[in-house]
Amino acid sequence: MIQLTRLNGETLTLNALFIEQIQSFPDTTITLTSGKKIIVRESEMEVAREIREFYQSIGLIGTKEKQEKNER
């Protein structure tokens, strides 16, 4: 789960597994697999970083350090 901020200042917690795409229009718009769109204050890069950290925390993807170790 990632925590984000709507344009009106309300915080929301979102299950990152349901994110289909992130776009900047210039506002950051997140499209969920259901088709619902959420506009947030965070930049596209910030949201992507939060998603990556969430995926790492649940073991869905490894850390860069682990990947480099496995390549050796």
RODREN-871392 format. One record per residue: residue in three letters; x, y, z of N, C-alpha, C in turn; residue number from 1. Coordinates in Angstrom, 2 decimals, decimal comma. Example, Ala and Ser with C-alpha at 12.3 -4.5 7.8 and 13.67 -1.06 7.14 Angstrom:
<nodes>
r=ALA; n.c1=13,19; n.c2=-5,69; n.c3=7,80; ca.c1=12,30; ca.c2=-4,50; ca.c3=7,80; c.c1=13,20; c.c2=-3,30; c.c3=7,80; k=1
r=SER; n.c1=12,85; n.c2=-2,25; n.c3=7,08; ca.c1=13,67; ca.c2=-1,06; ca.c3=7,14; c.c1=12,90; c.c2=0,03; c.c3=7,87; k=2
</nodes>
This chain:
<nodes>
r=MET; n.c1=0,85; n.c2=-1,17; n.c3=0,00; ca.c1=0,00; ca.c2=0,00; ca.c3=0,00; c.c1=0,90; c.c2=1,24; c.c3=0,00; k=1
r=ILE; n.c1=0,47; n.c2=2,25; n.c3=-0,75; ca.c1=1,21; ca.c2=3,50; ca.c3=-0,78; c.c1=0,29; c.c2=4,62; c.c3=-0,34; k=2
r=GLN; n.c1=0,88; n.c2=5,63; n.c3=0,29; ca.c1=0,09; ca.c2=6,76; ca.c3=0,76; c.c1=0,33; c.c2=7,95; c.c3=-0,16; k=3
r=LEU; n.c1=-0,77; n.c2=8,54; n.c3=-0,62; ca.c1=-0,72; ca.c2=9,65; ca.c3=-1,56; c.c1=-1,61; c.c2=10,78; c.c3=-1,07; k=4
r=THR; n.c1=-1,52; n.c2=11,94; n.c3=-1,73; ca.c1=-2,31; ca.c2=13,11; ca.c3=-1,34; c.c1=-3,14; c.c2=13,59; c.c3=-2,53; k=5
r=ARG; n.c1=-4,44; n.c2=13,70; n.c3=-2,33; ca.c1=-5,31; ca.c2=14,24; ca.c3=-3,36; c.c1=-5,05; c.c2=15,74; c.c3=-3,50; k=6
r=LEU; n.c1=-5,51; n.c2=16,36; n.c3=-4,56; ca.c1=-5,29; ca.c2=17,77; ca.c3=-4,78; c.c1=-5,89; c.c2=18,65; c.c3=-3,67; k=7
r=ASN; n.c1=-6,96; n.c2=18,17; n.c3=-3,02; ca.c1=-7,60; ca.c2=18,94; ca.c3=-1,95; c.c1=-6,92; c.c2=18,76; c.c3=-0,60; k=8
r=GLY; n.c1=-5,80; n.c2=17,99; n.c3=-0,57; ca.c1=-5,05; ca.c2=17,80; ca.c3=0,67; c.c1=-5,39; c.c2=16,54; c.c3=1,44; k=9
r=GLU; n.c1=-6,44; n.c2=15,85; n.c3=1,06; ca.c1=-6,80; ca.c2=14,59; ca.c3=1,74; c.c1=-5,78; c.c2=13,52; c.c3=1,39; k=10
r=THR; n.c1=-5,41; n.c2=12,72; n.c3=2,39; ca.c1=-4,51; ca.c2=11,61; ca.c3=2,12; c.c1=-5,32; c.c2=10,36; c.c3=1,81; k=11
r=LEU; n.c1=-4,73; n.c2=9,49; n.c3=1,01; ca.c1=-5,38; ca.c2=8,22; ca.c3=0,71; c.c1=-4,32; c.c2=7,14; c.c3=0,67; k=12
r=THR; n.c1=-4,72; n.c2=5,95; n.c3=1,00; ca.c1=-3,85; ca.c2=4,79; ca.c3=0,93; c.c1=-4,36; c.c2=3,92; c.c3=-0,21; k=13
r=LEU; n.c1=-3,45; n.c2=3,59; n.c3=-1,13; ca.c1=-3,83; ca.c2=2,91; ca.c3=-2,35; c.c1=-3,04; c.c2=1,63; c.c3=-2,49; k=14
r=ASN; n.c1=-3,71; n.c2=0,56; n.c3=-2,86; ca.c1=-3,03; ca.c2=-0,70; ca.c3=-3,14; c.c1=-2,36; c.c2=-0,56; c.c3=-4,50; k=15
r=ALA; n.c1=-1,04; n.c2=-0,49; n.c3=-4,51; ca.c1=-0,28; ca.c2=-0,24; ca.c3=-5,74; c.c1=-0,43; c.c2=-1,36; c.c3=-6,77; k=16
r=LEU; n.c1=-0,89; n.c2=-2,51; n.c3=-6,36; ca.c1=-1,08; ca.c2=-3,61; ca.c3=-7,30; c.c1=-2,20; c.c2=-3,33; c.c3=-8,30; k=17
r=PHE; n.c1=-3,07; n.c2=-2,36; n.c3=-7,99; ca.c1=-4,19; ca.c2=-2,04; ca.c3=-8,87; c.c1=-3,91; c.c2=-0,87; c.c3=-9,80; k=18
r=ILE; n.c1=-2,66; n.c2=-0,37; n.c3=-9,79; ca.c1=-2,31; ca.c2=0,75; ca.c3=-10,67; c.c1=-1,96; c.c2=0,22; c.c3=-12,05; k=19
r=GLU; n.c1=-2,63; n.c2=0,76; n.c3=-13,05; ca.c1=-2,36; ca.c2=0,36; ca.c3=-14,43; c.c1=-1,39; c.c2=1,33; c.c3=-15,09; k=20
r=GLN; n.c1=-1,59; n.c2=2,64; n.c3=-14,86; ca.c1=-0,68; ca.c2=3,62; ca.c3=-15,46; c.c1=-0,67; c.c2=4,91; c.c3=-14,66; k=21
r=ILE; n.c1=0,41; n.c2=5,67; n.c3=-14,84; ca.c1=0,57; ca.c2=6,97; ca.c3=-14,20; c.c1=0,93; c.c2=7,95; c.c3=-15,31; k=22
r=GLN; n.c1=0,24; n.c2=9,11; n.c3=-15,32; ca.c1=0,52; ca.c2=10,12; ca.c3=-16,33; c.c1=0,54; c.c2=11,49; c.c3=-15,68; k=23
r=SER; n.c1=1,25; n.c2=12,42; n.c3=-16,30; ca.c1=1,25; ca.c2=13,81; ca.c3=-15,87; c.c1=0,58; c.c2=14,64; c.c3=-16,94; k=24
r=PHE; n.c1=-0,47; n.c2=15,39; n.c3=-16,56; ca.c1=-1,26; ca.c2=16,15; ca.c3=-17,54; c.c1=-1,24; c.c2=17,67; c.c3=-17,38; k=25
r=PRO; n.c1=-0,75; n.c2=18,44; n.c3=-16,56; ca.c1=0,44; ca.c2=18,30; ca.c3=-15,74; c.c1=0,18; c.c2=17,66; c.c3=-14,38; k=26
r=ASP; n.c1=-1,09; n.c2=17,61; n.c3=-13,90; ca.c1=-1,35; ca.c2=16,94; ca.c3=-12,62; c.c1=-1,12; c.c2=15,45; c.c3=-12,79; k=27
r=THR; n.c1=-0,63; n.c2=14,81; n.c3=-11,75; ca.c1=-0,36; ca.c2=13,38; ca.c3=-11,81; c.c1=-1,69; c.c2=12,63; c.c3=-11,72; k=28
r=THR; n.c1=-1,98; n.c2=11,86; n.c3=-12,75; ca.c1=-3,22; ca.c2=11,10; ca.c3=-12,82; c.c1=-2,89; c.c2=9,61; c.c3=-12,83; k=29
r=ILE; n.c1=-3,48; n.c2=8,90; n.c3=-11,88; ca.c1=-3,26; ca.c2=7,46; ca.c3=-11,75; c.c1=-4,52; c.c2=6,76; c.c3=-12,26; k=30
r=THR; n.c1=-4,33; n.c2=5,84; n.c3=-13,19; ca.c1=-5,45; ca.c2=5,04; ca.c3=-13,69; c.c1=-5,34; c.c2=3,65; c.c3=-13,08; k=31
r=LEU; n.c1=-6,42; n.c2=3,21; n.c3=-12,46; ca.c1=-6,46; ca.c2=1,89; ca.c3=-11,83; c.c1=-6,95; c.c2=0,85; c.c3=-12,83; k=32
r=THR; n.c1=-6,74; n.c2=-0,41; n.c3=-12,51; ca.c1=-7,16; ca.c2=-1,49; ca.c3=-13,40; c.c1=-8,68; c.c2=-1,48; c.c3=-13,61; k=33
r=SER; n.c1=-9,42; n.c2=-0,89; n.c3=-12,69; ca.c1=-10,88; ca.c2=-0,79; ca.c3=-12,82; c.c1=-11,30; c.c2=0,32; c.c3=-13,78; k=34
r=GLY; n.c1=-10,33; n.c2=1,17; n.c3=-14,19; ca.c1=-10,64; ca.c2=2,30; ca.c3=-15,04; c.c1=-10,80; c.c2=3,60; c.c3=-14,28; k=35
r=LYS; n.c1=-10,92; n.c2=3,52; n.c3=-12,96; ca.c1=-11,06; ca.c2=4,71; ca.c3=-12,13; c.c1=-9,77; c.c2=5,53; c.c3=-12,20; k=36
r=LYS; n.c1=-9,91; n.c2=6,86; n.c3=-12,20; ca.c1=-8,75; ca.c2=7,75; ca.c3=-12,24; c.c1=-8,68; c.c2=8,53; c.c3=-10,93; k=37
r=ILE; n.c1=-7,45; n.c2=8,69; n.c3=-10,42; ca.c1=-7,21; ca.c2=9,46; ca.c3=-9,20; c.c1=-6,14; c.c2=10,49; c.c3=-9,52; k=38
r=ILE; n.c1=-6,40; n.c2=11,75; n.c3=-9,14; ca.c1=-5,43; ca.c2=12,81; ca.c3=-9,36; c.c1=-4,77; c.c2=13,12; c.c3=-8,02; k=39
r=VAL; n.c1=-3,44; n.c2=13,14; n.c3=-8,00; ca.c1=-2,70; ca.c2=13,33; ca.c3=-6,75; c.c1=-1,68; c.c2=14,45; c.c3=-6,88; k=40
r=ARG; n.c1=-1,22; n.c2=14,95; n.c3=-5,73; ca.c1=-0,22; ca.c2=16,03; ca.c3=-5,68; c.c1=1,18; c.c2=15,55; c.c3=-6,02; k=41
r=GLU; n.c1=1,50; n.c2=14,31; n.c3=-5,69; ca.c1=2,84; ca.c2=13,79; ca.c3=-5,90; c.c1=3,16; c.c2=13,73; c.c3=-7,40; k=42
r=SER; n.c1=4,45; n.c2=13,89; n.c3=-7,72; ca.c1=4,86; ca.c2=13,80; ca.c3=-9,12; c.c1=4,81; c.c2=12,36; c.c3=-9,60; k=43
r=GLU; n.c1=4,85; n.c2=12,20; n.c3=-10,91; ca.c1=4,86; ca.c2=10,87; ca.c3=-11,50; c.c1=6,05; c.c2=10,05; c.c3=-10,98; k=44
r=MET; n.c1=7,21; n.c2=10,70; n.c3=-10,87; ca.c1=8,42; ca.c2=10,02; ca.c3=-10,38; c.c1=8,29; c.c2=9,61; c.c3=-8,91; k=45
r=GLU; n.c1=7,67; n.c2=10,46; n.c3=-8,09; ca.c1=7,46; ca.c2=10,13; ca.c3=-6,68; c.c1=6,54; c.c2=8,92; c.c3=-6,54; k=46
r=VAL; n.c1=5,48; n.c2=8,90; n.c3=-7,32; ca.c1=4,54; ca.c2=7,77; ca.c3=-7,27; c.c1=5,25; c.c2=6,49; c.c3=-7,71; k=47
r=ALA; n.c1=6,03; n.c2=6,57; n.c3=-8,78; ca.c1=6,77; ca.c2=5,39; ca.c3=-9,26; c.c1=7,74; c.c2=4,89; c.c3=-8,20; k=48
r=ARG; n.c1=8,41; n.c2=5,81; n.c3=-7,49; ca.c1=9,33; ca.c2=5,41; ca.c3=-6,42; c.c1=8,58; c.c2=4,72; c.c3=-5,29; k=49
r=GLU; n.c1=7,42; n.c2=5,27; n.c3=-4,91; ca.c1=6,60; ca.c2=4,65; ca.c3=-3,85; c.c1=6,17; c.c2=3,24; c.c3=-4,26; k=50
r=ILE; n.c1=5,78; n.c2=3,08; n.c3=-5,51; ca.c1=5,36; ca.c2=1,77; ca.c3=-6,00; c.c1=6,52; c.c2=0,78; c.c3=-5,94; k=51
r=ARG; n.c1=7,70; n.c2=1,22; n.c3=-6,41; ca.c1=8,88; ca.c2=0,35; ca.c3=-6,40; c.c1=9,22; c.c2=-0,08; c.c3=-4,97; k=52
r=GLU; n.c1=9,19; n.c2=0,88; n.c3=-4,03; ca.c1=9,47; ca.c2=0,55; ca.c3=-2,62; c.c1=8,44; c.c2=-0,42; c.c3=-2,06; k=53
r=PHE; n.c1=7,18; n.c2=-0,24; n.c3=-2,43; ca.c1=6,13; ca.c2=-1,15; ca.c3=-1,97; c.c1=6,38; c.c2=-2,55; c.c3=-2,52; k=54
r=TYR; n.c1=6,64; n.c2=-2,65; n.c3=-3,83; ca.c1=6,92; ca.c2=-3,96; ca.c3=-4,43; c.c1=8,12; c.c2=-4,63; c.c3=-3,77; k=55
r=GLN; n.c1=9,16; n.c2=-3,87; n.c3=-3,45; ca.c1=10,32; ca.c2=-4,44; ca.c3=-2,77; c.c1=9,95; c.c2=-4,92; c.c3=-1,37; k=56
r=SER; n.c1=9,11; n.c2=-4,16; n.c3=-0,68; ca.c1=8,74; ca.c2=-4,52; ca.c3=0,70; c.c1=7,95; c.c2=-5,81; c.c3=0,78; k=57
r=ILE; n.c1=7,22; n.c2=-6,15; n.c3=-0,30; ca.c1=6,44; ca.c2=-7,39; ca.c3=-0,29; c.c1=7,15; c.c2=-8,50; c.c3=-1,06; k=58
r=GLY; n.c1=8,37; n.c2=-8,23; n.c3=-1,53; ca.c1=9,15; ca.c2=-9,25; ca.c3=-2,20; c.c1=8,76; c.c2=-9,50; c.c3=-3,65; k=59
r=LEU; n.c1=7,99; n.c2=-8,59; n.c3=-4,23; ca.c1=7,58; ca.c2=-8,76; ca.c3=-5,62; c.c1=8,74; c.c2=-8,49; c.c3=-6,57; k=60
r=ILE; n.c1=9,60; n.c2=-7,54; n.c3=-6,19; ca.c1=10,84; ca.c2=-7,30; ca.c3=-6,94; c.c1=11,97; c.c2=-7,19; c.c3=-5,93; k=61
r=GLY; n.c1=13,18; n.c2=-7,51; n.c3=-6,37; ca.c1=14,33; ca.c2=-7,43; ca.c3=-5,50; c.c1=14,89; c.c2=-6,03; c.c3=-5,46; k=62
r=THR; n.c1=15,80; n.c2=-5,82; n.c3=-4,53; ca.c1=16,48; ca.c2=-4,53; ca.c3=-4,48; c.c1=17,62; c.c2=-4,54; c.c3=-5,49; k=63
r=LYS; n.c1=18,10; n.c2=-3,38; n.c3=-5,84; ca.c1=19,20; ca.c2=-3,28; ca.c3=-6,80; c.c1=20,43; c.c2=-4,00; c.c3=-6,26; k=64
r=GLU; n.c1=20,66; n.c2=-3,89; n.c3=-4,95; ca.c1=21,80; ca.c2=-4,55; ca.c3=-4,31; c.c1=21,71; c.c2=-6,07; c.c3=-4,47; k=65
r=LYS; n.c1=20,54; n.c2=-6,62; n.c3=-4,27; ca.c1=20,35; ca.c2=-8,07; ca.c3=-4,42; c.c1=20,54; c.c2=-8,49; c.c3=-5,87; k=66
r=GLN; n.c1=20,05; n.c2=-7,69; n.c3=-6,80; ca.c1=20,18; ca.c2=-8,01; ca.c3=-8,22; c.c1=21,65; c.c2=-8,02; c.c3=-8,63; k=67
r=GLU; n.c1=22,42; n.c2=-7,03; n.c3=-8,15; ca.c1=23,85; ca.c2=-6,98; ca.c3=-8,48; c.c1=24,58; c.c2=-8,17; c.c3=-7,90; k=68
r=LYS; n.c1=24,22; n.c2=-8,59; n.c3=-6,70; ca.c1=24,86; ca.c2=-9,74; ca.c3=-6,05; c.c1=24,59; c.c2=-11,00; c.c3=-6,84; k=69
r=ASN; n.c1=23,36; n.c2=-11,17; n.c3=-7,33; ca.c1=22,98; ca.c2=-12,36; ca.c3=-8,09; c.c1=23,67; c.c2=-12,43; c.c3=-9,45; k=70
r=GLU; n.c1=24,05; n.c2=-11,26; n.c3=-9,99; ca.c1=24,72; ca.c2=-11,22; ca.c3=-11,29; c.c1=26,17; c.c2=-11,68; c.c3=-11,21; k=71
r=ARG; n.c1=26,74; n.c2=-11,65; n.c3=-10,03; ca.c1=28,15; ca.c2=-12,02; ca.c3=-9,86; c.c1=28,36; c.c2=-13,48; c.c3=-9,89; k=72
</nodes>
